[in-house]
Amino acid sequence: MKDFFAKIKEKFSSLKKKKVSEEKVESSDPVEETDDLAIDDIDIDGPVSSEDKEQKPKPEKGDKPAIDKKKIFKGAALAIVVLSLFFGGVYALYQYVRDFPKVEAAGKKFFSRLKNKKNITPIYMSMTKGFRKKVTDKEFKYSIDGSSYLFENILKIEADENKYVKKGKRFNLQGTILYKDKSKGNFTLIFMKEKIKGKARFLVDGFEVSSKSKEKKIRKLAYKALQEFLKVLSVKSVESFRNFFHKSVGERMGKEANVRYAVMHSKHLEAGYTEHSYLEKDIEVDSNIQVTFKGTSKTKLGSTFEGKITLYYDRSWSVVGFSFKPKAVK
């Protein structure tokens, strides 16, 4: 019995020792956990200690500071703007003191106003005093009407600065004209600088316009109109016959216009023309806008007539006179 209690006591003491040793082990664990937490809690973006500062490498003397590209770009842009304004101002001043741009503008205005030929008086009054002393308003109107196709359907004019000449108070402007039908022409304008209401202006003192290509096309249109008129001589419609004449013809006839047109149409319709022979080269040029074609016409009875047909240009070609006479027998 004593041995039994002795064994129990011994067992109890061994268990107590084991428990004490485990408690010692557990009491040492929190120290290790604290160390781990301290390492994990380091702020890598936080302030640097004095020791860390000393460990950083210092820049060497040969190293260059970083370049600010934004400042360079802004500076370059500002410089470009300043230079543009400067040179723009210089060019504007240069153009201001030059006469050519002003004379060129006056030339374009002159051609632009000639598009409206119904009222020539304002254009005539815009010419220089010297021009109006030499040329009357009727002569001026005739010169414009006499070459009216040269002032119509202008697409643009181009002044040639290389041919620009300034002599004293006279300014000679030359250049080319481009028409809508692709024809080309040449012009010469003489300007004089005069003061009107205290302002200096460039007024036309003389002009000349020519165009071989335009003239050629206009002549072809005249011949085409002639061919159409010859066909109408055999058409029963009096109105078609009458429409080929310029309005001035009817105005000259007065109140008898309708009767006289009817008589003429009936006379040629009865002739019964079977053939007309008019060549494009058989033309007499009375002026730039008036031409006369000569040719022959044969009737159904075998008679031959010598014809003369005069056409006038006013936006289009129309008849202003014609005659058919029996061909003399040799």
Salt bridges, closest charged atoms under 4 A:
ASP99 OD2 - LYS166 NZ 2.88
ASP99 OD1 - LYS193 NZ 3.79
ASP145 OD2 - LYS141 NZ 2.73
GLU152 OE2 - LYS117 NZ 3.40
GLU152 OE2 - ARG315 NE 3.60
GLU158 OE2 - LYS156 NZ 3.09
GLU161 OE2 - ARG98 NH2 2.01
ASP181 OD2 - LYS214 NZ 3.25
ASP205 OD2 - ARG170 NH1 3.17
GLU228 OE2 - LYS231 NZ 3.80
GLU280 OE2 - LYS220 NZ 3.85
GLU284 OE2 - LYS294 NZ 2.54
ASP314 OD2 - HIS246 NE2 3.30
